[in-house]
Amino acid sequence: KTDFINFINDQEWKSIEPVSSWFGPSSLLMSSMSALFELSMWIRHGHGYLTENLGIPVYVSYAVYGLATLFSGLILGLVSGAFG
């Protein structure tokens, strides 16, 4: 607590460089990271729903997500190849 108060009172905060726009909360990089985190949470909840609510074995859930990953990569590759 004392260090924080001294940091403010002694105006040590003026010597710290601000965060670059590349790492700012509204930057493309941080927005992408947020979207990936939300996707991972959606996948986690989906896995829980499949295994806990529907009683599907864990390995089947992994297989479903593995196949979904392969097919989405295939589709993205085909789309980027068609327009690239």
C-alpha positions as CSV (number, residue, x, y, z in Angstrom):
1,K,0.0,0.0,0.0
2,T,2.8,2.4,0.9
3,D,4.6,1.8,-2.4
4,F,1.4,2.6,-4.3
5,I,0.9,5.8,-2.4
6,N,4.5,6.8,-3.0
7,F,4.1,6.0,-6.6
8,I,1.3,8.5,-6.8
9,N,2.6,11.2,-4.5
10,D,6.1,11.2,-6.0
11,Q,4.6,11.2,-9.5
12,E,6.6,8.2,-10.6
13,W,3.8,7.3,-13.0
14,K,5.1,10.1,-15.3
15,S,8.2,8.1,-16.1
16,I,6.3,5.1,-17.3
17,E,5.7,4.9,-21.1
18,P,2.1,4.4,-22.1
19,V,1.0,1.1,-23.7
20,S,1.5,1.1,-27.4
21,S,-1.6,1.2,-29.6
22,W,-0.6,-2.3,-30.8
23,F,-1.4,-3.7,-27.3
24,G,-4.3,-1.3,-26.5
25,P,-7.6,-2.9,-25.5
26,S,-9.3,-1.8,-28.8
27,S,-6.5,-2.9,-31.1
28,L,-6.9,-5.7,-33.7
29,L,-4.5,-7.9,-31.8
30,M,-6.4,-7.7,-28.5
31,S,-9.8,-7.9,-30.1
32,S,-8.6,-11.1,-31.8
33,M,-7.3,-12.5,-28.5
34,S,-10.6,-11.7,-26.9
35,A,-12.5,-13.5,-29.7
36,L,-10.3,-16.6,-29.4
37,F,-10.9,-16.6,-25.6
38,E,-14.6,-16.4,-26.1
39,L,-14.4,-19.3,-28.7
40,S,-12.4,-21.4,-26.2
41,M,-15.1,-20.8,-23.5
42,W,-17.8,-21.7,-26.0
43,I,-16.0,-24.9,-26.8
44,R,-15.5,-25.7,-23.1
45,H,-19.2,-25.2,-22.4
46,G,-20.1,-27.3,-25.5
47,H,-17.9,-30.1,-24.3
48,G,-19.4,-30.0,-20.9
49,Y,-22.9,-30.0,-22.4
50,L,-22.1,-33.0,-24.6
51,T,-20.5,-35.0,-21.8
52,E,-22.5,-34.1,-18.8
53,N,-26.0,-33.3,-20.1
54,L,-26.1,-35.7,-23.0
55,G,-23.9,-38.4,-21.5
56,I,-21.7,-38.7,-24.6
57,P,-18.3,-40.2,-23.8
58,V,-15.4,-37.8,-23.6
59,Y,-13.5,-39.4,-26.5
60,V,-16.6,-38.9,-28.7
61,S,-16.7,-35.2,-27.8
62,Y,-13.0,-34.9,-28.6
63,A,-13.6,-36.6,-31.9
64,V,-16.5,-34.2,-32.7
65,Y,-14.4,-31.1,-32.0
66,G,-11.4,-32.6,-33.8
67,L,-13.4,-33.2,-36.9
68,A,-15.0,-29.8,-36.7
69,T,-11.5,-28.3,-36.5
70,L,-10.3,-30.3,-39.6
71,F,-13.4,-29.4,-41.6
72,S,-13.3,-25.7,-40.7
73,G,-9.6,-25.6,-41.6
74,L,-10.4,-27.2,-44.9
75,I,-13.2,-24.8,-45.7
76,L,-11.0,-21.8,-44.7
77,G,-8.2,-23.1,-46.8
78,L,-10.5,-23.5,-49.8
79,V,-12.0,-20.1,-49.4
80,S,-8.6,-18.4,-49.0
81,G,-7.2,-20.3,-52.0
82,A,-10.2,-19.3,-54.1
83,F,-9.8,-15.6,-53.3
84,G,-6.0,-15.5,-52.7
